[in-house]
Amino acid sequence: MKATYWRFNLLVGLNCFIVFFLLVEHLIKVPSGIQVIGRMHPMLLHFPIVLLVLTGLFVNFPKRFQESVSISVLIRELLFVSALTSALTVIMGLLLAREGGYDGREFQWHKWIGVAISFVSWGLLWIQANQHKLHRYFFVGATNLCLVLVLIAGHFGASLTHGADFVLSPLRSGDAKAFDLEHAKVFEDAVLPIFKAKCLSCHNPSKPKGDLVLSDSASILKGGENGPLLLGGGTTESLLIQRLSLDISHEHHMPPEGKPQLTAEELALLEAWVANGAQFGLPVATLRADDTLMLAIQAIYQVEEEEHFDFPSADEASIKKLASPYRVIRSVANGSPALAVSFYGTSFYNQQSLSDLKPIVQQIVTLNLSGMPIDKKDLEMLKSFSNLRKVNLNNTPLDDEGIALLNAVPTLKSVSLSGTGVTVEGAKSLLANEAIQKLYVWNTAINTEEVGQLAASYPTKYIEGGFVSDETSLLPLTTPQVTPARTFFRDNLEISLSHAIPGVEIRYSLDGSEPDSITGTLFDNPIVIDRAQKLRMKAYKKGWLPSGIVEREYVKSPNLPDRMELQSRPHYLFPARMELSLMDLESGGDNHADGRWQGYLQSSFATALYFDKPTTIDTLMLSVLQNYAGVTYMPVYPPEHIEIWGGKDSVNTRLLAKVAPDLMKHEHLTRRRLIHCPVKASNVQYLKLVAKPYQNIPAGYPGSGAPAWLFVDEIILK
């Protein structure tokens, strides 16, 4: 009896602790040592599940086992261990949840049902001990209730770990649908499925690791605790691509090691989407056939089942003779006689380009003339394409008069007219043709209201007017892309600005002012810089919010030592190119792991510069990275102080300068920083630079008390 009371009292204590924890959990901060215990929750939870299932078998089918074992004793022992491990599992789960990254409906259900299992299993032990006073069916019912709770908690737990509806999704998914290139949207139909398969298990509304949710466009634009995912509109500055591209063994590689990884094709698709401006409403059909994004989509997704054709195949010799890098001819499917022809390069297109296709004109079902300088003669020639189903005339000099000529092609079903001069009248004349089933008029003179009227007039036909922003759905432009990426130069530097979205105006300034849409200089020719200047730029387009400001500080580095010797060893993860990286004019980016930054932790950066002739040095500048606002896992700070020693040689030196850089406040923090060290020394042939990182980050700053990282990418002499 004493043993029974001891066990019961232990369970009372554990469950009372659970109640106490739930009452004050919002006040609890879990120390790192205790976090280890919480992270054992996924391991321990399997024990109560198995034990409760075994208990259920013995309780529901006692006659099958009573001849070989003492059922009553066995059930009592199983119930005690089940109740004990259930309580411990709940406590570990509560500790794990306090680390953050868990929220939403699935988490709350999993949490409270888990608590209920602990209390019900504890109650089962009491009921079993008093079974002589209670009807046996009450005990059986309570046991089965506990099993049902285990099943439900397991379902929600699987959703937290593997993504929403993980358990039941195979029952609800039918055969894989073919990817409809004509109707699909790039984000919804090509990008989002990758996120769902590889990312949502950790970045869903119920489990937003790092405060990041990837389930919808609004959450993706919001970003997470480390900032925007799509900053910069390019792959090099996008945090999303940076994390996906890290080595799988890296601490911040995503998805984490052990989770399903992205394939090379999936990563290429995401890179192409980001490089294309990460547009959420972009239809796939508006992409050129040779667009990197279109090719990436086709590499992954199964296109709609192609129509079967009964005409004979074209002569292989004729195809080879006609094919070239500027006129690509391919089969639409393996074994099909149908051909797709695409033209590239406006300077290589002429009046003979279409007429040359006469030997294979019967087999052409898809024709891509996007961007070509076509005329009426070309359109009249399309009448001879007896099996033509799709034609892409995007961004061609086509107007309503030319549209009328397309009605002479009886087999034509799909026409793309994005970026042309077509009006609503021309679209009506084309849609009046019963054969035409799909029409794309994105970025034309046909406005949203007129597209709606066309759709109402022709309800059986698909009409795509493209994504049009309104006052309630304005999206910000991504920032302009700068070429080249480096900001250091010897004599002068020619800079080009670009944007992935067509029609964007880029305004810039070189005097430090904000480049607004009126006073900012419009970029139309390369910018030539021959002295230290600060370039600020911003992107504008009607129907979009302006981008954030991009700022680049360009520094002239005209002087070089005759020899350089790195006298310190950088951290093994961030060696860059050792001495070569310190005066190669290659700027490190915002990502410290891009291979251009040398990293130091708990050791100083030291390098020696040698000059064959006595030299006068006025200023030495050190380019460093700083990223400590909101970053606790790897705080990057400027050096605590910099010492510069110099003299005739390495033996006869004196201290020329000692600089202690001020720590920027969070609101003024910039990622890159150029620290100026006044040297003002003449007749020196030897310089030594020593930069000491913080061994203890000052109080009041992120990571206070911990050692700081120091990252260096360039030394400039003046």
C-alpha positions in Angstrom: 0.0 0.0 0.0 2.9 2.4 0.8 4.3 1.9 -2.6 0.9 2.6 -4.1 0.5 5.8 -2.1 4.1 6.9 -3.0 3.3 6.4 -6.7 0.0 8.3 -6.4 1.6 11.2 -4.5 4.3 11.4 -7.1 1.7 11.8 -9.9 -0.1 14.4 -7.7 3.1 16.4 -7.5 3.8 16.2 -11.2 0.3 17.2 -12.3 0.2 20.0 -9.7 3.4 21.3 -11.2 1.8 21.2 -14.7 -1.1 23.3 -13.4 1.3 25.8 -11.8 3.4 26.0 -15.0 0.2 26.7 -17.1 -0.8 29.5 -14.7 2.5 31.4 -14.9 4.0 30.2 -18.2 4.0 33.7 -19.7 6.4 34.8 -17.0 8.8 31.8 -17.4 12.2 32.1 -19.1 13.8 28.7 -19.6 17.6 28.6 -19.0 19.7 27.0 -21.7 20.5 24.0 -19.4 16.8 23.3 -18.9 16.1 23.7 -22.6 18.0 20.5 -23.2 15.3 18.7 -21.1 12.5 20.4 -23.0 14.0 19.2 -26.3 13.7 15.6 -25.2 9.9 15.9 -25.6 9.8 14.3 -29.1 11.8 11.4 -27.8 9.9 10.7 -24.6 6.4 11.1 -26.0 6.5 7.7 -27.8 6.6 5.9 -24.4 3.2 6.9 -23.1 1.6 6.3 -26.5 2.8 2.7 -26.6 2.1 2.0 -23.0 -1.5 3.5 -23.2 -2.2 1.4 -26.3 -1.0 -1.7 -24.5 -3.2 -0.8 -21.6 -6.1 -0.4 -23.9 -5.6 -3.9 -25.4 -5.5 -5.5 -21.9 -8.5 -3.6 -20.7 -10.7 -4.2 -23.7 -9.7 -7.9 -24.3 -8.9 -9.3 -20.8 -10.1 -12.8 -21.6 -7.4 -13.3 -24.3 -4.6 -12.7 -21.8 -5.9 -13.7 -18.3 -4.7 -17.3 -18.7 -1.1 -16.4 -19.0 -0.7 -13.2 -16.9 -2.2 -11.5 -14.0 -4.2 -8.9 -15.8 -5.0 -6.7 -12.8 -1.4 -6.4 -11.7 -0.2 -5.8 -15.3 -2.7 -3.1 -16.0 -1.9 -1.3 -12.7 1.9 -1.3 -13.6 1.2 -0.1 -17.1 -1.1 2.7 -15.9 1.5 4.0 -13.5 4.3 4.1 -16.0 1.9 5.6 -18.6 0.7 8.3 -16.2 4.3 9.0 -15.1 5.7 9.3 -18.7 2.6 11.3 -19.8 3.2 13.9 -17.1 6.9 14.1 -17.8 6.2 14.4 -21.6 3.8 17.3 -20.9 6.3 19.1 -18.7 9.0 18.7 -21.4 6.6 20.0 -24.0 5.8 23.1 -22.0 9.5 23.8 -21.6 10.1 23.3 -25.3 7.2 25.7 -26.2 8.8 28.5 -24.1 11.7 28.6 -26.5 9.3 30.3 -29.0 8.3 29.4 -32.5 5.1 27.7 -31.5 1.7 29.3 -31.8 -1.7 28.9 -33.5 -4.6 26.5 -33.4 -2.8 23.3 -33.9 -0.3 24.1 -31.1 -3.1 25.0 -28.6 -5.0 21.8 -29.4 -1.9 19.7 -29.0 -0.9 21.4 -25.8 -4.3 21.1 -24.0 -5.1 17.6 -25.2 -1.6 16.5 -24.0 -2.4 18.0 -20.6 -5.8 16.2 -20.6 -4.0 12.9 -21.3 -1.8 13.4 -18.3 -4.8 14.0 -16.0 -6.9 11.2 -17.5 -4.1 8.6 -17.3 -3.6 9.7 -13.7 -7.3 9.3 -13.1 -7.3 5.9 -14.7 -4.8 4.7 -12.1 -7.2 5.9 -9.3 -10.2 4.3 -11.0 -8.4 1.0 -11.4 -7.5 1.0 -7.7 -11.1 1.6 -6.8 -12.7 -0.6 -9.5 -14.5 -2.7 -6.9 -16.6 0.4 -6.1 -17.1 1.5 -9.8 -18.7 -0.3 -12.7 -16.1 -1.9 -14.9 -17.6 -0.3 -18.0 -16.8 3.1 -16.6 -13.1 2.1 -16.4 -13.2 0.7 -20.0 -14.8 3.9 -21.3 -12.3 6.1 -19.6 -9.4 4.0 -21.0 -10.8 4.3 -24.5 -11.3 8.0 -24.1 -7.7 8.3 -23.3 -6.8 6.4 -26.4 -8.9 8.8 -28.5 -7.1 11.8 -26.9 -3.8 10.2 -27.8 -4.8 9.8 -31.4 -6.0 13.5 -31.6 -2.9 14.8 -29.9 -0.7 12.8 -32.2 -2.5 14.3 -35.2 -1.9 17.8 -34.1 1.6 17.0 -33.0 2.4 15.7 -36.5 0.9 18.8 -38.0 3.3 20.9 -35.9 6.3 18.8 -36.8 5.6 18.0 -40.4 3.1 20.6 -41.5 -0.6 21.1 -41.4 -2.8 18.0 -42.0 0.2 15.7 -42.3 -1.6 12.6 -41.1 -4.7 12.9 -43.2 -3.4 14.6 -46.3 -2.7 11.3 -48.2 -6.4 10.4 -47.8 -7.5 13.8 -49.2 -5.1 14.2 -52.1 -6.2 12.8 -55.4 -4.1 12.2 -58.5 -1.5 14.8 -59.2 -3.0 17.5 -61.4 -1.2 18.5 -64.5 0.4 21.9 -64.4 -1.6 24.3 -66.5 0.9 26.7 -68.1 -1.8 28.8 -69.5 -3.7 29.5 -66.3 -1.1 29.1 -63.6 0.4 31.9 -61.5 4.1 31.7 -60.7 3.8 32.1 -57.0 0.6 30.2 -56.3 1.2 27.2 -58.6 5.0 26.9 -58.8 6.7 28.5 -55.8 4.1 27.9 -53.0 4.1 24.1 -53.5 7.8 24.1 -52.8 7.3 26.0 -49.6 4.5 23.7 -48.6 6.6 20.6 -49.2 10.0 21.7 -47.8 9.4 24.7 -45.5 6.0 24.8 -43.9 6.7 22.2 -41.3 8.7 24.8 -39.4 7.3 28.1 -40.9 3.6 27.8 -40.6 1.1 29.9 -38.6 1.1 27.4 -35.8 4.9 27.0 -35.7 6.5 30.2 -37.0 10.2 29.5 -36.3 12.1 32.8 -36.3 8.7 34.6 -36.5 8.7 33.6 -40.2 5.6 32.2 -42.0 5.8 31.0 -45.6 2.2 30.0 -46.2 1.0 33.2 -48.0 2.3 36.3 -49.8 1.5 38.7 -47.0 3.5 36.7 -44.5 6.5 36.3 -46.9 6.6 40.1 -47.5 6.5 40.6 -43.7 9.7 38.5 -43.2 10.9 37.2 -39.9 13.0 38.2 -36.9 16.1 38.5 -39.2 14.4 41.0 -41.5 12.8 40.8 -45.0 13.3 37.6 -47.0 13.3 39.3 -50.4 15.5 42.4 -49.7 17.1 43.7 -52.8 15.1 41.9 -55.5 18.1 39.8 -56.4 19.5 36.4 -55.4 22.7 37.8 -53.8 20.9 40.0 -51.4 17.9 37.9 -50.7 18.0 36.3 -47.2 15.8 33.5 -48.6 18.3 32.4 -51.2 21.3 33.0 -48.9 19.9 30.6 -46.3 19.0 28.0 -48.9 22.4 28.2 -50.6 24.5 27.7 -47.4 26.4 24.4 -47.0 24.1 21.8 -45.5 26.3 21.5 -42.4 26.1 25.2 -41.7 24.1 26.2 -38.6 21.8 28.5 -40.6 21.3 26.3 -43.7 17.6 25.9 -44.6 16.0 23.4 -44.5 18.0 22.1 -41.5 20.1 19.0 -41.9 17.9 15.9 -41.5 14.8 17.6 -43.1 13.9 17.0 -46.7 16.2 19.2 -48.8 15.4 21.2 -51.9 16.4 19.7 -55.2 18.7 21.6 -57.5 15.7 22.3 -59.8 13.6 23.7 -56.9 16.5 26.0 -55.8 16.9 27.1 -59.4 13.2 28.0 -59.6 13.3 30.0 -56.4 16.4 31.8 -57.5 14.8 32.7 -60.8 11.6 33.8 -59.1 13.5 36.2 -56.8 15.7 37.5 -59.6 12.5 38.2 -61.6 11.3 40.5 -58.8 9.5 37.9 -56.6 6.1 38.9 -58.2 3.2 37.2 -56.5 0.6 37.8 -59.2 2.6 37.0 -62.3 0.9 34.6 -64.7 3.2 31.9 -66.1 1.8 32.5 -69.6 3.4 36.0 -69.8 6.9 34.6 -69.5 9.0 34.2 -72.6 9.7 30.7 -73.6 13.5 31.2 -73.0 13.0 33.0 -69.7 15.0 31.4 -66.9 12.0 31.3 -64.7 9.9 29.6 -67.4 12.6 27.0 -68.0 12.9 26.4 -64.2 9.1 25.8 -63.9 9.1 23.4 -66.9 12.0 21.5 -65.3 9.8 20.6 -62.3 6.2 20.6 -63.2 4.2 18.3 -65.5 2.5 20.4 -68.1 -1.0 19.7 -69.2 -1.5 16.6 -71.3 -0.8 17.5 -74.9 -3.3 17.1 -77.7 -2.7 14.0 -79.9 -2.1 14.7 -83.6 -2.5 12.3 -86.5 -0.5 14.2 -89.1 2.9 12.7 -90.2 6.1 13.7 -88.6 8.4 16.3 -90.3 11.5 15.2 -92.1 14.4 15.2 -89.6 16.8 16.6 -92.2 14.5 19.6 -92.7 14.3 20.2 -89.0 18.1 20.2 -88.6 18.5 22.5 -91.6 16.1 25.1 -90.2 17.1 24.9 -86.5 19.5 27.5 -85.2 20.3 29.3 -81.9 17.9 32.0 -83.0 15.1 29.7 -84.3 14.6 26.8 -81.9 12.5 23.9 -83.0 11.5 21.2 -80.6 8.9 18.4 -80.3 6.0 19.3 -77.9 6.1 15.7 -76.5 8.0 12.5 -76.9 6.7 10.6 -79.8 4.5 13.4 -81.0 4.8 14.8 -84.6 3.8 18.3 -83.4 6.5 20.9 -83.2 7.0 24.2 -81.3 9.0 26.9 -82.9 10.5 29.9 -81.0 12.4 32.9 -82.4 15.1 34.8 -80.5 17.1 37.9 -81.3 15.4 40.7 -83.1 18.5 41.5 -85.3 18.3 37.9 -86.7 14.6 38.1 -87.6 13.7 39.1 -91.2 11.0 38.5 -93.8 12.4 35.1 -94.7 12.3 33.8 -91.1 8.7 32.5 -91.3 8.6 31.6 -95.0 11.6 29.4 -94.5 9.4 27.1 -92.3 7.3 25.9 -95.3 8.8 22.4 -95.2 7.5 21.8 -91.7 4.5 24.2 -91.6 2.0 21.3 -91.3 3.7 20.1 -88.0 3.9 23.5 -86.2 1.3 23.8 -83.5 3.0 26.4 -81.2 4.7 29.5 -82.5 6.6 32.0 -80.3 7.3 35.4 -81.9 7.6 37.3 -78.6 9.6 40.5 -79.1 10.1 40.0 -82.8 9.6 42.9 -85.3 6.8 41.3 -87.2 4.6 43.0 -89.8 1.3 42.3 -91.7 3.1 40.0 -94.2 4.2 37.8 -91.4 0.6 37.7 -90.0 -0.8 36.9 -93.4 1.7 34.0 -93.7 0.2 32.4 -90.6 -2.8 31.3 -92.7 -0.6 28.6 -94.2 0.1 27.1 -90.7 -2.7 24.6 -91.0 -2.4 23.1 -87.5 -1.3 26.1 -85.4 -2.9 26.0 -81.9 -1.0 28.6 -79.9 0.8 31.8 -80.9 2.8 34.1 -78.7 2.9 37.7 -80.0 3.9 39.4 -76.7 5.8 42.7 -77.0 5.5 42.9 -80.8 4.4 45.9 -82.9 0.9 44.5 -83.2 -2.3 46.6 -83.4 -6.0 46.0 -84.0 -5.5 45.9 -87.8 -3.0 43.0 -87.4 -5.3 41.3 -84.9 -8.0 40.9 -87.6 -5.5 38.8 -89.7 -5.3 36.2 -87.0 -9.0 35.3 -87.5 -7.9 33.7 -90.8 -6.1 30.9 -88.9 -9.0 28.4 -88.3 -7.2 26.1 -85.8 -5.9 28.9 -83.5 -7.0 28.4 -79.9 -4.7 30.5 -77.7 -3.2 33.9 -78.4 -0.9 36.0 -76.2 -0.9 39.7 -76.8 0.7 41.1 -73.7 2.6 44.3 -74.2 1.1 45.0 -77.7 -1.0 47.9 -79.0 -4.2 45.9 -79.0 -7.4 47.6 -77.7 -10.6 46.3 -76.4 -12.1 46.4 -80.0 -9.3 44.3 -81.3 -9.8 41.8 -78.5 -13.6 41.6 -79.2 -12.9 40.8 -82.9 -10.6 38.0 -81.9 -12.9 36.6 -79.2 -15.8 36.5 -81.7 -13.9 33.7 -83.4 -15.4 30.5 -81.8 -12.0 28.7 -82.1 -10.2 31.1 -79.8 -10.5 29.9 -76.2 -7.7 31.7 -74.4 -6.5 35.3 -74.7 -3.7 37.1 -72.8 -3.8 40.9 -72.8 -1.5 41.7 -69.8 0.1 45.2 -69.9 -2.0 46.5 -72.8 -4.3 49.4 -73.3 -7.2 47.2 -72.1 -7.9 48.2 -68.5 -9.2 46.1 -65.7 -12.8 47.2 -66.2 -12.7 46.3 -69.9 -11.2 42.9 -69.1 -14.1 42.3 -66.8 -16.5 43.3 -69.5 -14.9 40.9 -72.0 -15.1 38.1 -69.5 -18.8 38.8 -69.0 -19.4 38.9 -72.7 -17.5 35.7 -73.4 -18.0 33.6 -70.2 -16.8 30.3 -71.8 -13.4 31.8 -72.7 -10.4 32.4 -70.6 -9.2 36.0 -70.6 -6.1 37.0 -68.6 -5.6 40.7 -67.9 -2.7 40.2 -65.6 -2.1 41.4 -62.0 -3.2 44.9 -61.5 -2.5 46.6 -58.2 -5.2 48.8 -56.6 -5.3 51.0 -53.5 -5.8 47.9 -51.3 -3.2 45.7 -52.8 -0.3 47.9 -53.6 3.0 46.0 -53.3 6.4 47.6 -52.8 8.9 47.2 -55.5 12.1 45.4 -54.7 15.2 47.5 -54.6 17.3 48.2 -57.7 20.2 45.9 -58.6 23.6 47.4 -58.8 26.4 46.3 -61.2 29.2 45.7 -60.3 28.6 44.8 -56.7 32.0 46.1 -55.5 32.3 49.6 -54.0 36.1 50.0 -54.1 38.0 51.2 -57.2 41.5 52.4 -58.2 40.9 55.1 -60.9 37.1 55.1 -61.8 34.1 52.9 -61.7 31.2 52.5 -64.2 28.0 51.7 -62.4 24.8 50.3 -64.0 21.4 50.1 -62.3 18.6 47.7 -63.2 15.4 46.1 -62.0 13.8 42.8 -62.7 10.4 44.3 -63.3 10.0 46.0 -66.8 9.0 49.6 -66.9 10.6 50.6 -63.6 12.1 54.0 -63.2 15.3 54.2 -61.1 16.1 57.6 -59.5 19.4 58.3 -57.9 21.5 61.0 -56.2 25.2 61.5 -55.5 24.9 64.3 -53.0 23.4 62.3 -50.1 19.8 63.5 -50.7 16.8 61.2 -51.0 16.2 60.4 -54.7 12.4 61.1 -54.9 10.4 60.6 -58.1 10.7 64.3 -59.1 14.2 65.7 -58.1 16.1 62.4 -58.2 18.2 61.9 -61.4 16.6 59.4 -63.8 19.0 56.6 -64.5 19.3 56.1 -68.3 23.1 55.8 -68.8 25.9 54.2 -66.8 27.2 56.4 -63.9 30.9 57.0 -63.8 32.5 57.7 -60.4 36.1 58.8 -60.1 36.2 59.9 -56.4 34.7 58.9 -53.1 30.9 59.4 -53.4 27.7 58.1 -51.8 25.2 56.8 -54.3 21.5 56.5 -53.2 18.8 55.0 -55.4 15.2 54.1 -55.4 12.8 52.4 -57.8 9.4 53.8 -58.9 6.5 52.5 -61.0 2.9 53.4 -61.4 0.6 51.0 -59.5 3.4 50.0 -57.1 4.7 51.4 -53.9 8.3 52.7 -54.3 11.2 50.5 -53.2 13.3 51.1 -50.2 16.4 53.2 -50.7 19.6 51.4 -51.6 22.8 53.2 -50.5 26.3 52.5 -51.7 29.4 54.3 -50.4 32.1 54.2 -53.1 35.7 54.5 -52.0 38.7 55.2 -54.1 41.7 53.1 -53.2 44.6 54.3 -55.4 47.6 53.1 -53.3 48.9 49.6 -52.8 51.7 48.3 -50.6 54.4 46.3 -52.4 53.8 43.3 -50.1 51.2 42.3 -47.5 51.5 39.6 -44.9 48.5 38.4 -42.8 49.8 37.9 -39.3 46.7 36.4 -37.8 44.7 33.4 -38.6 41.0 34.0 -39.3 38.2 31.7 -38.1 38.3 28.5 -40.1 34.7 29.1 -41.3 35.5 32.5 -42.7 39.0 32.7 -44.2 38.0 34.6 -47.4 41.1 34.7 -49.6 43.5 35.5 -46.8 45.9 38.4 -47.7 44.5 38.5 -51.3 41.0 39.5 -50.1 42.2 42.6 -48.2 43.1 44.7 -51.3 41.3 43.1 -54.2 38.6 45.8 -54.4 35.9 43.1 -53.9 33.3 44.3 -51.5 31.7 41.9 -49.0 27.9 41.9 -49.1 25.4 41.9 -46.2 25.9 38.2 -45.8 29.0 37.5 -43.7 29.2 34.0 -45.3 29.6 35.2 -48.9 33.3 34.3 -49.1 34.6 37.9 -49.1 34.6 38.6 -45.4 37.4 37.4 -43.1 36.0 36.5 -39.7 37.6 36.7 -36.2 36.2 35.5 -32.9 38.2 36.0 -29.6 41.4 36.7 -31.6 42.7 39.9 -33.1 43.0 40.7 -36.8 46.6 41.7 -37.7 48.3 42.4 -41.0 51.6 43.9 -42.0 52.1 46.2 -45.1 55.6 46.6 -46.7 56.8 49.4 -49.0 59.9 49.2 -51.1 60.4 53.0 -50.9 59.7 55.5 -48.1 56.0 56.4 -48.3 53.7 59.0 -46.8 50.4 57.7 -45.4 47.8 60.2 -44.4 44.8 57.9 -43.6 44.2 54.2 -43.3 40.6 52.9 -43.6 39.3 49.5 -42.5 36.1 48.2 -44.0 34.1 46.1 -41.5 30.7 44.5 -41.2 28.3 45.2 -38.3 25.1 43.4 -37.7 24.1 43.3 -34.0 20.6 44.8 -33.9 18.2 41.9 -33.1 20.8 39.2 -33.8 21.7 37.1 -30.8 23.0 33.9 -32.4 26.0 35.6 -34.0 26.5 39.3 -33.0 28.8 41.1 -35.5 30.4 44.3 -34.1 33.1 46.7 -35.2 36.5 46.3 -33.4 36.8 47.5 -29.9 39.9 49.4 -31.0 42.4 49.6 -33.8 46.1 50.1 -33.5 48.4 51.2 -36.3 52.2 50.8 -35.9 54.7 52.0 -38.4 58.4 52.7 -39.1 61.3 51.9 -41.3 61.0 48.2 -40.7 59.2 45.7 -38.4 61.8 46.2 -35.7 61.9 50.0 -35.5 58.2 50.8 -35.1 56.1 53.2 -33.1 52.4 53.6 -32.4 51.0 55.9 -35.1 47.3 55.8 -34.2 44.9 54.2 -31.9 41.2 54.4 -32.7 38.2 53.2 -30.7 35.2 53.2 -33.0 31.9 54.4 -31.5 29.1 51.8 -31.3 26.2 52.9 -33.5 22.7 52.8 -32.0 20.2 50.4 -33.4 18.3 53.1 -35.3 21.4 54.4 -37.1 23.0 51.0 -37.7 24.4 50.3 -41.2 25.6 46.9 -42.2 28.9 48.1 -43.8 31.1 50.5 -42.1 34.3 52.3 -43.1 36.5 53.2 -40.1 38.9 56.1 -40.7 42.2 56.0 -38.9 44.3 59.2 -39.2 48.0 58.1 -39.5 49.7 61.2 -40.9 53.1 59.5 -41.2 55.9 60.1 -43.7 58.9 58.0 -44.8 57.4 54.7 -43.5 58.2 51.4 -45.2 56.4 49.2 -42.8 52.9 49.4 -41.3 51.1 47.0 -39.0 47.4 47.1 -38.4 45.8 45.3 -35.4 42.0 45.3 -34.8 40.8 43.8 -31.6 37.2 42.5 -31.4 35.1 42.8 -28.3 35.8 40.0 -25.8 32.7 41.2 -23.9 29.9 43.1 -25.7 29.0 46.2 -23.7 25.9 46.3 -21.6 22.8 47.6 -23.4 23.7 46.0 -26.7 22.5 42.7 -28.1 24.5 39.7 -26.8 26.0 41.8 -24.0 28.7 39.9 -22.1 29.4 37.5 -25.0 32.4 37.8 -27.4 31.7 39.6 -30.6 32.5 38.6 -34.2 34.7 40.9 -36.3 34.5 40.7 -40.1 36.9 42.6 -42.4 37.0 42.8 -46.2 39.2 45.6 -47.3 42.1 48.0 -46.3 42.3 51.4 -48.1 45.4 53.6 -48.0 45.5 57.3 -48.7 
